Amino acid sequence: MLNDIKKNYYILGVDASRERIIQAKEGKYKHWSIRHLSSTEINKYFEVKNNFYYVKDEYKKNVEFKTDNITNTIKTNDKYDIIIIRRVLIYFNNEQIIKILRSLNRILNNDGILILGHGEFYPILPEIFNFEIENKIVIWKKYNKSNSINIFPFKDEKNNILKKIFPILIL
């Protein structure tokens, strides 16, 4: 989407699995991984070679992958507009989850959003984030009663594309 609107962005993908990071860097997938995409989307984003689907180079720009543990990654002073964390917190106890969510809140820009996996809910979330449901996806944003949630932080209230780079963290 950011490519389509010619937006500057930076995406950091982090996983504790070295094998998953190698696969992500290569951008090589079997049909099962892309089975929910339309043929139009597959043709747009992938090249097919020897029954594998490779992400086209133009969609790999400004994307970095690294092997790391989430507890190391969130110690950064970097700020992100969007943080996506899916099926990761299930590996931590409640005390650790609270610390991680507070850290994610800290590294999230004021107008940024947090997206968790489908059905992931932790009691601390409403204490530190606002939420909105958009197309069956729960979007979390830093708790601030005076702000309404803009789930597309790269557009202003008039839907004009803002001129900045959007850092995105995927854990």
C-alpha positions in Angstrom: 0.0 0.0 0.0 2.8 2.4 0.9 4.5 1.6 -2.4 1.3 2.2 -4.3 1.0 5.8 -2.9 4.7 6.3 -3.4 5.2 6.9 0.4 8.6 6.7 2.1 8.7 4.1 4.7 11.0 1.8 6.7 9.9 -1.7 7.9 11.8 -3.7 10.5 10.8 -7.3 10.8 12.1 -9.2 13.9 11.8 -12.9 14.7 13.6 -15.1 17.2 13.8 -17.8 14.5 16.8 -17.5 12.3 15.1 -19.8 9.7 12.1 -17.4 9.4 14.4 -14.4 9.0 16.3 -16.2 6.2 12.9 -17.0 4.5 11.7 -13.4 4.9 14.9 -12.0 3.4 14.7 -14.3 0.5 11.0 -13.5 0.0 10.3 -17.1 -1.1 7.0 -18.7 -0.3 5.0 -21.8 -1.2 1.4 -21.5 -2.4 0.0 -22.2 1.0 1.5 -18.9 2.4 -0.3 -16.8 -0.3 -3.5 -18.9 -0.7 -5.7 -16.0 0.5 -4.5 -13.6 -2.1 -6.3 -13.0 -5.4 -4.6 -13.8 -8.7 -4.3 -10.0 -9.2 -2.5 -9.6 -6.0 -0.2 -12.6 -6.6 0.7 -11.2 -10.1 1.3 -7.7 -8.7 3.5 -8.7 -5.7 5.2 -12.0 -6.7 7.2 -13.7 -9.4 6.6 -17.4 -9.8 9.6 -19.7 -10.3 9.7 -23.5 -9.9 6.4 -23.5 -8.0 7.6 -20.9 -5.5 6.4 -17.3 -5.1 9.1 -14.7 -4.8 8.3 -11.2 -3.6 9.2 -8.7 -6.3 12.3 -6.5 -5.5 10.2 -3.3 -5.6 8.3 -4.5 -2.6 11.4 -5.4 -0.6 12.9 -1.9 -0.6 13.2 -0.2 2.7 12.6 -3.5 4.6 15.1 -5.0 7.0 14.9 -8.3 8.8 16.8 -9.3 11.9 17.0 -12.3 14.2 16.4 -11.0 17.8 14.4 -11.5 20.9 11.5 -9.1 21.4 12.8 -8.1 24.8 16.0 -6.8 23.2 14.2 -5.1 20.3 11.9 -3.1 22.5 14.7 -1.6 24.5 15.3 0.8 21.7 14.9 4.5 21.7 13.6 4.4 18.1 10.0 5.3 17.6 7.5 3.6 15.3 4.2 4.6 13.7 2.9 1.1 13.4 3.9 -1.9 15.5 2.5 -5.3 14.6 3.0 -8.2 17.0 1.2 -11.4 16.4 1.4 -14.7 18.3 4.4 -13.6 20.3 3.1 -12.6 23.7 1.7 -16.2 24.3 5.3 -17.2 25.1 5.5 -14.9 28.1 4.0 -14.8 31.6 1.6 -12.0 32.7 4.3 -9.9 34.4 6.5 -10.1 31.2 3.5 -9.2 29.0 2.7 -6.1 31.0 6.4 -5.0 30.7 6.4 -5.7 27.0 3.1 -3.8 26.3 4.3 -0.8 28.3 7.6 -0.8 26.3 5.7 -1.1 23.1 3.6 1.9 24.2 6.8 3.8 24.9 8.3 3.2 21.5 5.1 3.9 19.7 4.8 7.4 18.2 1.9 9.5 19.7 -0.1 9.1 16.5 1.0 5.5 16.0 -1.0 2.2 16.2 -0.4 -1.2 17.7 -1.9 -4.3 16.0 -2.0 -7.6 17.9 -3.0 -11.0 16.6 -6.7 -11.9 16.1 -8.2 -12.6 19.5 -5.2 -11.5 21.5 -6.4 -9.5 24.5 -4.6 -8.7 27.8 -6.3 -6.9 30.7 -3.6 -4.2 30.8 -4.3 -3.1 27.2 -7.3 -0.7 27.9 -5.3 0.9 30.7 -2.5 2.1 28.4 -4.2 2.1 24.9 -7.4 3.3 23.3 -8.9 0.9 20.8 -11.1 0.9 17.8 -12.4 -1.9 15.7 -12.0 -1.5 11.9 -12.9 -4.3 9.6 -12.8 -6.8 12.4 -9.3 -5.8 13.4 -8.7 -4.2 16.8 -6.4 -1.2 16.5 -4.7 0.0 19.7 -3.4 3.5 20.1 -1.7 5.3 23.0 -4.2 6.3 25.7 -5.2 9.9 25.1 -8.8 10.9 25.7 -8.4 14.1 23.6 -7.3 12.3 20.5 -9.5 10.4 18.1 -8.0 7.4 16.4 -6.8 7.8 12.8 -6.1 4.3 11.7 -4.2 5.6 8.7 -1.5 7.8 10.3 0.0 8.5 6.9 -2.9 10.8 6.0 -4.2 13.9 7.7 -7.8 14.8 8.5 -8.3 15.9 4.9 -6.9 12.6 3.6 -3.7 14.3 2.3 -0.7 12.2 2.3 1.8 13.4 4.9 5.4 14.0 3.9 7.4 11.8 6.3 8.9 8.4 6.6 6.8 5.8 8.4 8.8 3.4 10.5 7.0 0.1 11.1 8.1 -2.6 13.5 6.8 -6.2 12.9 7.5 -8.6 15.8 
